[in-house]
Amino acid sequence: MKASDHDEPWANPATARTTEGPPSESTHSRWHYGAYLDLSYPIDFNYPENHRWRSKATTQRVNELTPNMIMGYVRKDADESSPWGMEFGVQGGYDVTGQVPNASLRNGQPYSGADTFSHFSRANVSYLAPVGNGLKLTAGLFNSYIGYESFYAKDNYNYTRSYLPDYSPYFMFGVSAEYQMSQSVKSAFYIINRFNYLSNPNDLPSYGIQLAWTVSPSVTAVQNFYYGPDQSNSDLRYWRFFSDSSIQWKRDRLTVALVYDIGTERVIPEAGGARVFWTGTAIYTHWQFTRAWALAVRPELYYDPSGTMTGARQFLKAITTTLEYKLPIAASMTRLRMEYRYDDSTGPQSGFFRGAETNPGGTGLVQAQHLLIAAILWNYDSP
């Protein structure tokens, strides 16, 4: 489930309203294409000389003009009269480079050519099978079913993403089957290569399940599960389990959502053999107080006591406030955002970069950081 209301050009199983049927051919073009640009200037008042935001997978650069994303795509929708669909897109920018994992004893090497592959935003084909209410099968590179926030800032209420989606998948490679069980319940099953689609620790697949329930016209609940081998030793005892839960309430111009994530795995003996876990939560509040102006507030917590996801043993707290102005012109949309964000990190390896970093992870770190971010987001999506 994404924060946006169909702004994202890529369909997530939980994003679409579960009460909608196939689009009418007379009012809906099956082929779509578009482009997106994300440009920002984040001011980090710690003024780190390396211009880096520690423990962040997206929007990593600070105190410089930052092209975080440029993307272009083409998509064909599948419906009852034309059951074959496809998606293809390419992308670049600092957010893309942050998706390639580092090599490690536990997680192995990234795929050969992972840097190149990360520049594909989608590359899949789909088929809408005439089974019951419609069984949609998809194969290739597609949007992750996990997470409330999108990889693309324009589709989120805040400009910077929270730590929760940064340390869960934005993309997946494999096959999926989505089925509308009833007017209010949608299910999906996934066989994918792994948690990070660019990593290559072993040759076994991973598995995922999603249930999306429209409780009422105002309330939607989504439960996602992931289970699979994400370490170089693929024995069942070292498989990762991850749960992502969200509930959203939306009425008129106000939206409130609560998200909770928790993951666990036993690390391989070469890395200590202990069972580790990580967990986090966030509350999303969005108020569209006029057609053009909106305000969003997001407090969040992320606890990584073993440094499994962030690379540091720490407890992260943050609060983000975003003011947005939207300017639609024909089929394009320009979003101007001003955002203030405060982050705090405690724990044995905690902290954010400040000034000169003389020893990575050690000196040059402080407990908190204040950021002020100006961003312009432009996208064109064909009618």
Helices and strands as residue ranges (DSSP letters): E 31-44, E 66-76, E 84-92, H 94-97, E 109-110, H 114-117, E 120-129, E 135-143, G 153-155, H 163-166, E 171-180, E 185-192, E 199-200, E 206-214, E 219-228, G 236-238, E 240-251, E 254-266, G 269-271, E 275-287, E 293-304, E 314-329, E 332-346, E 352-353, E 365-366, E 368-381
